[in-house]
Structures are given as C-alpha cells and as structure tokens.
Amino acid sequence: MKTKSEAVGVISQLLGALSDKFDTDDDAERDYLAEHCPGHLKSAAREIPTLAMHLLDRIGDEPVNIVGLAAQSGQLKGTVSKHVQRLVDAGLVERNPVPGNRKEIRLSLTADGRTVARVHRQMHDEKDEGLTEFLSRYSAAELATVTKVLTDLLATQRRGVRLIGGADQ
C-alpha cells in the first residue's frame, strides 16, 4: 500500500470480510453445544437463541429476577422475559417465588440448565484460547495498535451508513 487512502480501502474490505466470516458462526457454536451436551439436551442446545444462552449463563451465577437480569445484560425487560420463557419451556430455568413477596420471582438453573451453561462456558473458553493462540504471533506494539483501532471503532457512532467519530461527532 503506497498511500493512506489505499490502506483505508484495504481495511474497509478486510472489515467487511471479517464481518462475513464471523457473523455466520452461530451454526458452529450450536454444533459445539449440541456435540458436548447429553443426548436429551441436544435439541435445546441447537434451538435456543444466542441471547437466551448468554442469559442462561448469567442466571447460573446466582438466582436473579427478570429486572436484575435485564440490567446485567443491558437488554430490555420484555426481551429478557421472552427469552427466559424459552429457557423455562426448555426445562433449563425455573421460576421460584420469593418467600414473603407475592410479586417477585427468582430465576435459577435446573440441573439441565447447569449442564448447558457449563458447556456454553467451555465453548467460550475454547474460543478465547484459540484467539489467544492466534494473537500471540504478534508483538506487543502490533497488538497495541490493533487494540487502539478496535477501541476507536467501537467508540464511533453510525449516522445512516456512515461512521462518525472523533472530530466528526
């Protein structure tokens, strides 16, 4: 690349290619979960949406209510409620009344829910390990540059199809 303009063009193409490559990874994750879950949980592992799987993992930390789960996950209460219902229907989460409070319901994992959450965490650990191995080929200075670029990209806003950041905001 001879010019900054050429470099920006190449980076734009690479970002598009990365997006295409990693946006379709849900199938690989579902395959991993199904492969590592016991037989009676394979269909649940394949059918539960990714957001619901991440909520399952958060419920596993300690019993929580819908409002708390929505706050932890940064999702709307209605969205969380819908996904929690799917987890309840799949037998992975149970709703438990709080003694002395007729309105509040605590969510907790069933034994099957703990199994799926454990496999989900293992999958993320394996993904993280692979990324760590991949990135270890780069120097600290190269990683610092990539970190700065990615951090700056995440800090941008979109106005239509245009990224707006820095002095443009």
Residue, then its C-alpha position, 0 to 999 in steps of 0.5 A: m500500500k503506497t498511500k493512506s487512502e489505499a490502506v483505508g480501502v484495504i481495511s474497509q474490505l478486510l472489515g467487511a470480510l471479517s464481518d462475513k466470516f464471523d457473523t455466520d458462526d452461530d451454526a458452529e457454536r450450536d454444533y459445539l453445544a449440541e456435540h458436548c451436551p447429553g443426548h436429551l439436551k441436544s435439541a435445546a442446545r441447537e434451538i435456543p437463541t444466542l441471547a437466551m444462552h448468554l442469559l442462561d449463563r448469567i442466571g447460573d451465577e446466582p438466582v436473579n429476577i427478570v429486572g436484575l437480569a435485564a440490567q446485567s445484560g443491558q437488554l430490555k425487560g420484555t426481551v429478557s422475559k421472552h427469552v427466559q420463557r424459552l429457557v423455562d419451556a426448555g426445562l433449563v430455568e425455573r421460576n421460584p417465588v420469593p418467600g414473603n413477596r407475592k410479586e417477585i420471582r427468582l430465576s435459577l438453573t435446573a440441573d439441565g440448565r447447569t449442564v448447558a451453561r457449563v458447556h456454553r462456558q467451555m465453548h467460550d473458553e475454547k474460543d478465547e484460547g484459540l484467539t489467544e493462540f492466534l494473537s500471540r504471533y504478534s508483538a506487543a506494539e502490533l497488538a497495541t495498535v490493533t487494540k487502539v483501532l478496535t477501541d476507536l471503532l467501537a467508540t464511533q457512532r453510525r449516522g445512516v451508513r456512515l461512521i462518525g467519530g472523533a472530530d466528526q461527532 
